[in-house]
């Protein structure tokens, strides 16, 4: 008793260590299994997480991972793991940005924009109708709680917004695992996903604004919405313009520093700063991380002491942090929710709407050399962005527990099904192309 | 308003990003300045942290870092930064362990044990009397709160315990920066610090146990104390014995895995697991991290796909995380406490006791080729262990706010003065030795 008391007091970081060991082991064992089965390791990391998180079904006393599964974070250690996972996503998108160039983005820019716009409009409309069809009536808990001006349409609008955003992480990882991150298809999807995030967040902000105004009984401020829309568009353009002017000079100054690790630390600090800026103007942090990667090119690091590429230098940090995000997503899957038939029905409807909505994206592509199907499939995963949106809806009490569970299932199914589908589509094309 | 609302909701990790950018910038700028002044960069990282944390004195509205300065962590983002700093210390001690070998440890084992025992006994006695002399009477808040069986001696005992533990991080970093981690002096200090931590934690557990028993009016369980003492001694020995038997087989199995990053992830997971085990048996996590590094040798990684040493592979992770710990320690310095003369008096007394107590260590060394003074000075810093001990004393209400501030000042002064003193002693010897 004395020993364990002292340990708890001297080291509040203990559960973090235990969780990290379990998460890293699950990531590597799951990844290895799927690698051997010929599937992308990222899927194995997700499944490893599902097993960790649902241990509790087999061993009801084992509730260790419970704090990680609750959307509003309660335990400090779970919040720390959550932060590590967020840093992992930021570093992943930073790496993806490093692998892309502005020239390459411009080449696919028009296609990416078309894909993104269709990929936001179509799922929003389909999601609205799927919600109308499957959820139907106002949930009991909302009927009591909501203000008189609260309409059922708000729920449908929110579900539509949840279906908009593409979570590019999974797709990027699959393309990276297959060594195809430089292909036109990957570049269109990544470009579209960035625009998608911007458009999705604008829709989210507008829908949230409408819901909040309705709850408060106040009219919606159009100026606020226009402000956000303007900021969203200006952010990437502004970052690229200002960055390409200032960055070469800044990097030249930094390369004069003598302390070790300047190159890695300044690259990470730049990625975090851009992510913070994106958050500060109301966008997703990952948009900033991607922009940071896009801005930083190898050429900027020529004067530095470290004779190693920035990609190689970041790699160990990403090897450590990125799997934490994917295992955490798996941990948050609640297998027991599948027992409720109503949840399964809503989930099936939303999943169908989510998948079909993004397939329309492929139609935006005119170039016959591009694998249309791989673009539609690459846009399917909703991942962390969908989960974040659903969490906000829950906080605003537009989305009840059953709908939330259904959304989580939709996110999981779209995320889990993308890697094998994408791998299949890409390998099929490879066999046809020679 | 709408934009910032949406950002706060979609990304609770925002303050973490801002704090990380500020911390990494302070670390590199402070490190660079001290490097150019010919002082160890780690001191610059501490001073960078002091400036960040005390911005609030110049700009009273700038209270951003306040949550990081409060011992019981309140804000989730501050707790996340705290966890990153803890992971940094674990990785630092893991690296130190990787740089040491069991053979090298055994060679200095007897000296290290002597140094450690003297380095615990002397500061405990000196600390007890410094507390008796400077703190004197029972603080007012305790006179009212404490149970009748609560004696003033408990305060002195607790202060004595706080002075016991050596924080090896700073010293290790200085030796590493000077390329002297392989010298006999460094090995004795590192070995002694590990034993010191064990002895210090045993004393802490015993003193905490006496205080708790007194508060509850229950007799102290001797069996609990003996149990902890036994566990402390068995941990390192057991870890080394079991580890050297099982580790080669485990690593051979792991080297067969095909997924990328297995080497780094398994090394980190092993370090975290050993740190967790050390915590679980009531020791400091860093003792486990050091033992993990001691067990893992390059030879274990021969079969892995990655053709890079484990030291090089861990280096970027440590470059990112280790400075966070040192900047955080600086942030927690409250410059305004120096305004209270009583606090300065207690702090001066404790600092003197802390420094003199460890100088007696040097007397344990008989070998005239060893720089005795560098050992006494290398043992001075109390760092994070002293702060953790003081925090526990505060929780147990043995240590009041004034004494706590004085302890923090003692920790800072011992920590800040060690690198220049150590550098001076080591360079003086270099000039004499030719």
Contacts between the chains, C-beta under 8 A, distances in Angstrom:
chain1	res1	chain2	res2	distance
A	1	B	224	6.5
A	2	B	205	6.0
A	2	B	208	8.0
A	2	B	209	5.4
A	2	B	221	7.2
A	2	B	224	3.9
A	2	B	225	7.0
A	2	B	227	7.2
A	2	B	228	5.9
A	2	B	282	7.5
A	3	B	205	7.0
A	3	B	224	7.5
A	3	B	227	6.5
A	3	B	228	4.8
A	3	B	231	6.2
A	3	B	281	6.2
A	3	B	282	3.5
A	4	B	280	7.4
A	4	B	282	6.7
A	5	B	208	7.8
A	6	B	201	7.2
A	6	B	204	6.8
A	6	B	205	4.6
A	6	B	208	6.3
A	6	B	228	7.4
A	6	B	282	4.8
A	7	B	279	4.8
A	7	B	280	6.2
A	7	B	281	7.3
A	7	B	282	4.7
A	7	B	283	7.6
A	9	B	208	7.9
A	9	B	392	5.2
A	9	B	395	6.7
A	10	B	201	7.2
A	10	B	204	7.5
A	10	B	279	7.6
A	10	B	284	6.4
A	10	B	388	5.4
A	10	B	389	7.9
A	10	B	392	6.5
A	11	B	86	7.9
A	11	B	279	4.6
A	11	B	284	7.1
A	11	B	285	5.3
A	11	B	388	7.8
A	12	B	73	7.5
A	13	B	82	7.6
A	13	B	83	5.6
A	13	B	86	4.3
A	13	B	87	7.8
A	13	B	279	8.0
A	13	B	285	6.7
A	14	B	276	6.3
A	14	B	279	4.7
A	14	B	280	7.3
A	14	B	285	7.4
A	16	B	83	5.3
A	16	B	86	7.6
A	16	B	87	7.8
A	17	B	90	7.8
A	17	B	272	4.8
A	17	B	273	7.6
A	17	B	275	5.4
A	17	B	276	4.1
A	17	B	279	7.0
A	17	B	285	6.8
A	18	B	276	5.3
A	20	B	268	7.9
A	20	B	269	7.4
A	20	B	272	5.0
A	21	B	269	5.2
A	21	B	272	4.9
A	21	B	273	4.7
A	21	B	276	6.4
A	24	B	265	5.2
A	24	B	268	6.5
A	24	B	269	4.3
A	24	B	272	7.5
A	25	B	269	6.0
A	27	B	265	7.1
A	28	B	257	6.8
A	28	B	259	6.4
A	28	B	261	7.8
A	28	B	262	6.1
A	28	B	265	5.4
A	28	B	266	7.0
A	28	B	269	7.9
A	31	B	259	4.5
A	32	B	257	5.0
A	32	B	258	6.6
A	32	B	259	5.1
A	32	B	262	8.0
A	35	B	258	5.4
A	35	B	259	5.2
A	36	B	258	7.0
A	41	B	259	5.2
A	73	B	12	7.5
A	73	B	76	6.3
A	76	B	73	6.3
A	76	B	76	6.3
A	76	B	79	4.2
A	77	B	83	7.4
A	79	B	76	4.2
A	79	B	79	6.4
A	79	B	80	6.1
A	80	B	79	6.1
A	80	B	80	4.7
A	80	B	82	7.9
A	80	B	83	3.8
A	80	B	84	7.9
A	82	B	13	7.6
A	82	B	80	7.9
A	83	B	13	5.6
A	83	B	16	5.3
A	83	B	77	7.4
A	83	B	80	3.8
A	83	B	83	7.7
A	83	B	84	7.9
A	84	B	80	7.9
A	84	B	83	7.8
A	84	B	84	7.9
A	86	B	11	7.8
A	86	B	13	4.3
A	86	B	16	7.6
A	87	B	13	7.8
A	87	B	16	7.8
A	90	B	17	7.8
A	201	B	6	7.0
A	201	B	10	7.2
A	204	B	6	6.8
A	204	B	10	7.6
A	205	B	2	6.0
A	205	B	3	7.1
A	205	B	6	4.6
A	208	B	5	7.8
A	208	B	6	6.4
A	208	B	9	7.8
A	209	B	2	5.6
A	221	B	2	7.2
A	224	B	1	6.5
A	224	B	2	3.9
A	224	B	3	7.6
A	225	B	2	7.0
A	227	B	2	7.1
A	227	B	3	6.5
A	228	B	2	5.9
A	228	B	3	4.9
A	228	B	6	7.4
A	231	B	3	6.1
A	257	B	28	6.8
A	257	B	32	5.0
A	258	B	32	6.6
A	258	B	35	5.4
A	258	B	36	7.1
A	259	B	28	6.3
A	259	B	31	4.5
A	259	B	32	5.1
A	259	B	35	5.2
A	259	B	41	5.2
A	260	B	319	7.3
A	261	B	28	7.8
A	261	B	316	8.0
A	261	B	319	3.8
A	262	B	28	6.1
A	262	B	32	8.0
A	264	B	316	5.5
A	264	B	319	5.2
A	264	B	320	6.6
A	265	B	24	5.2
A	265	B	27	7.1
A	265	B	28	5.4
A	265	B	319	6.4
A	265	B	320	6.9
A	265	B	323	7.4
A	266	B	28	7.1
A	268	B	20	7.9
A	268	B	24	6.6
A	268	B	320	6.1
A	269	B	20	7.3
A	269	B	21	5.2
A	269	B	24	4.4
A	269	B	25	6.0
A	269	B	28	8.0
A	272	B	17	4.8
A	272	B	20	5.0
A	272	B	21	5.0
A	272	B	24	7.6
A	273	B	17	7.6
A	273	B	21	4.7
A	275	B	17	5.4
A	276	B	14	6.3
A	276	B	17	4.1
A	276	B	18	5.3
A	276	B	21	6.5
A	279	B	7	4.8
A	279	B	10	7.6
A	279	B	11	4.6
A	279	B	13	8.0
A	279	B	14	4.7
A	279	B	17	7.0
A	280	B	4	7.3
A	280	B	7	6.2
A	280	B	14	7.4
A	281	B	3	6.1
A	281	B	7	7.3
A	282	B	2	7.5
A	282	B	3	3.5
A	282	B	4	6.7
A	282	B	6	4.7
A	282	B	7	4.7
A	283	B	7	7.5
A	284	B	10	6.3
A	284	B	11	7.1
A	285	B	11	5.2
A	285	B	13	6.7
A	285	B	14	7.4
A	285	B	17	6.8
A	313	B	316	5.7
A	314	B	316	7.2
A	315	B	316	7.6
A	316	B	264	5.5
A	316	B	313	5.7
A	316	B	314	7.2
A	316	B	315	7.7
A	316	B	316	4.5
A	316	B	317	5.4
A	317	B	316	5.4
A	317	B	317	5.8
A	317	B	320	5.6
A	319	B	260	7.3
A	319	B	261	3.8
A	319	B	264	5.2
A	319	B	265	6.4
A	320	B	264	6.7
A	320	B	265	6.9
A	320	B	268	6.0
A	320	B	317	5.6
A	323	B	265	7.4
A	388	B	10	5.4
A	388	B	11	7.9
A	389	B	10	7.9
A	392	B	9	5.1
A	392	B	10	6.6
A	395	B	9	6.7
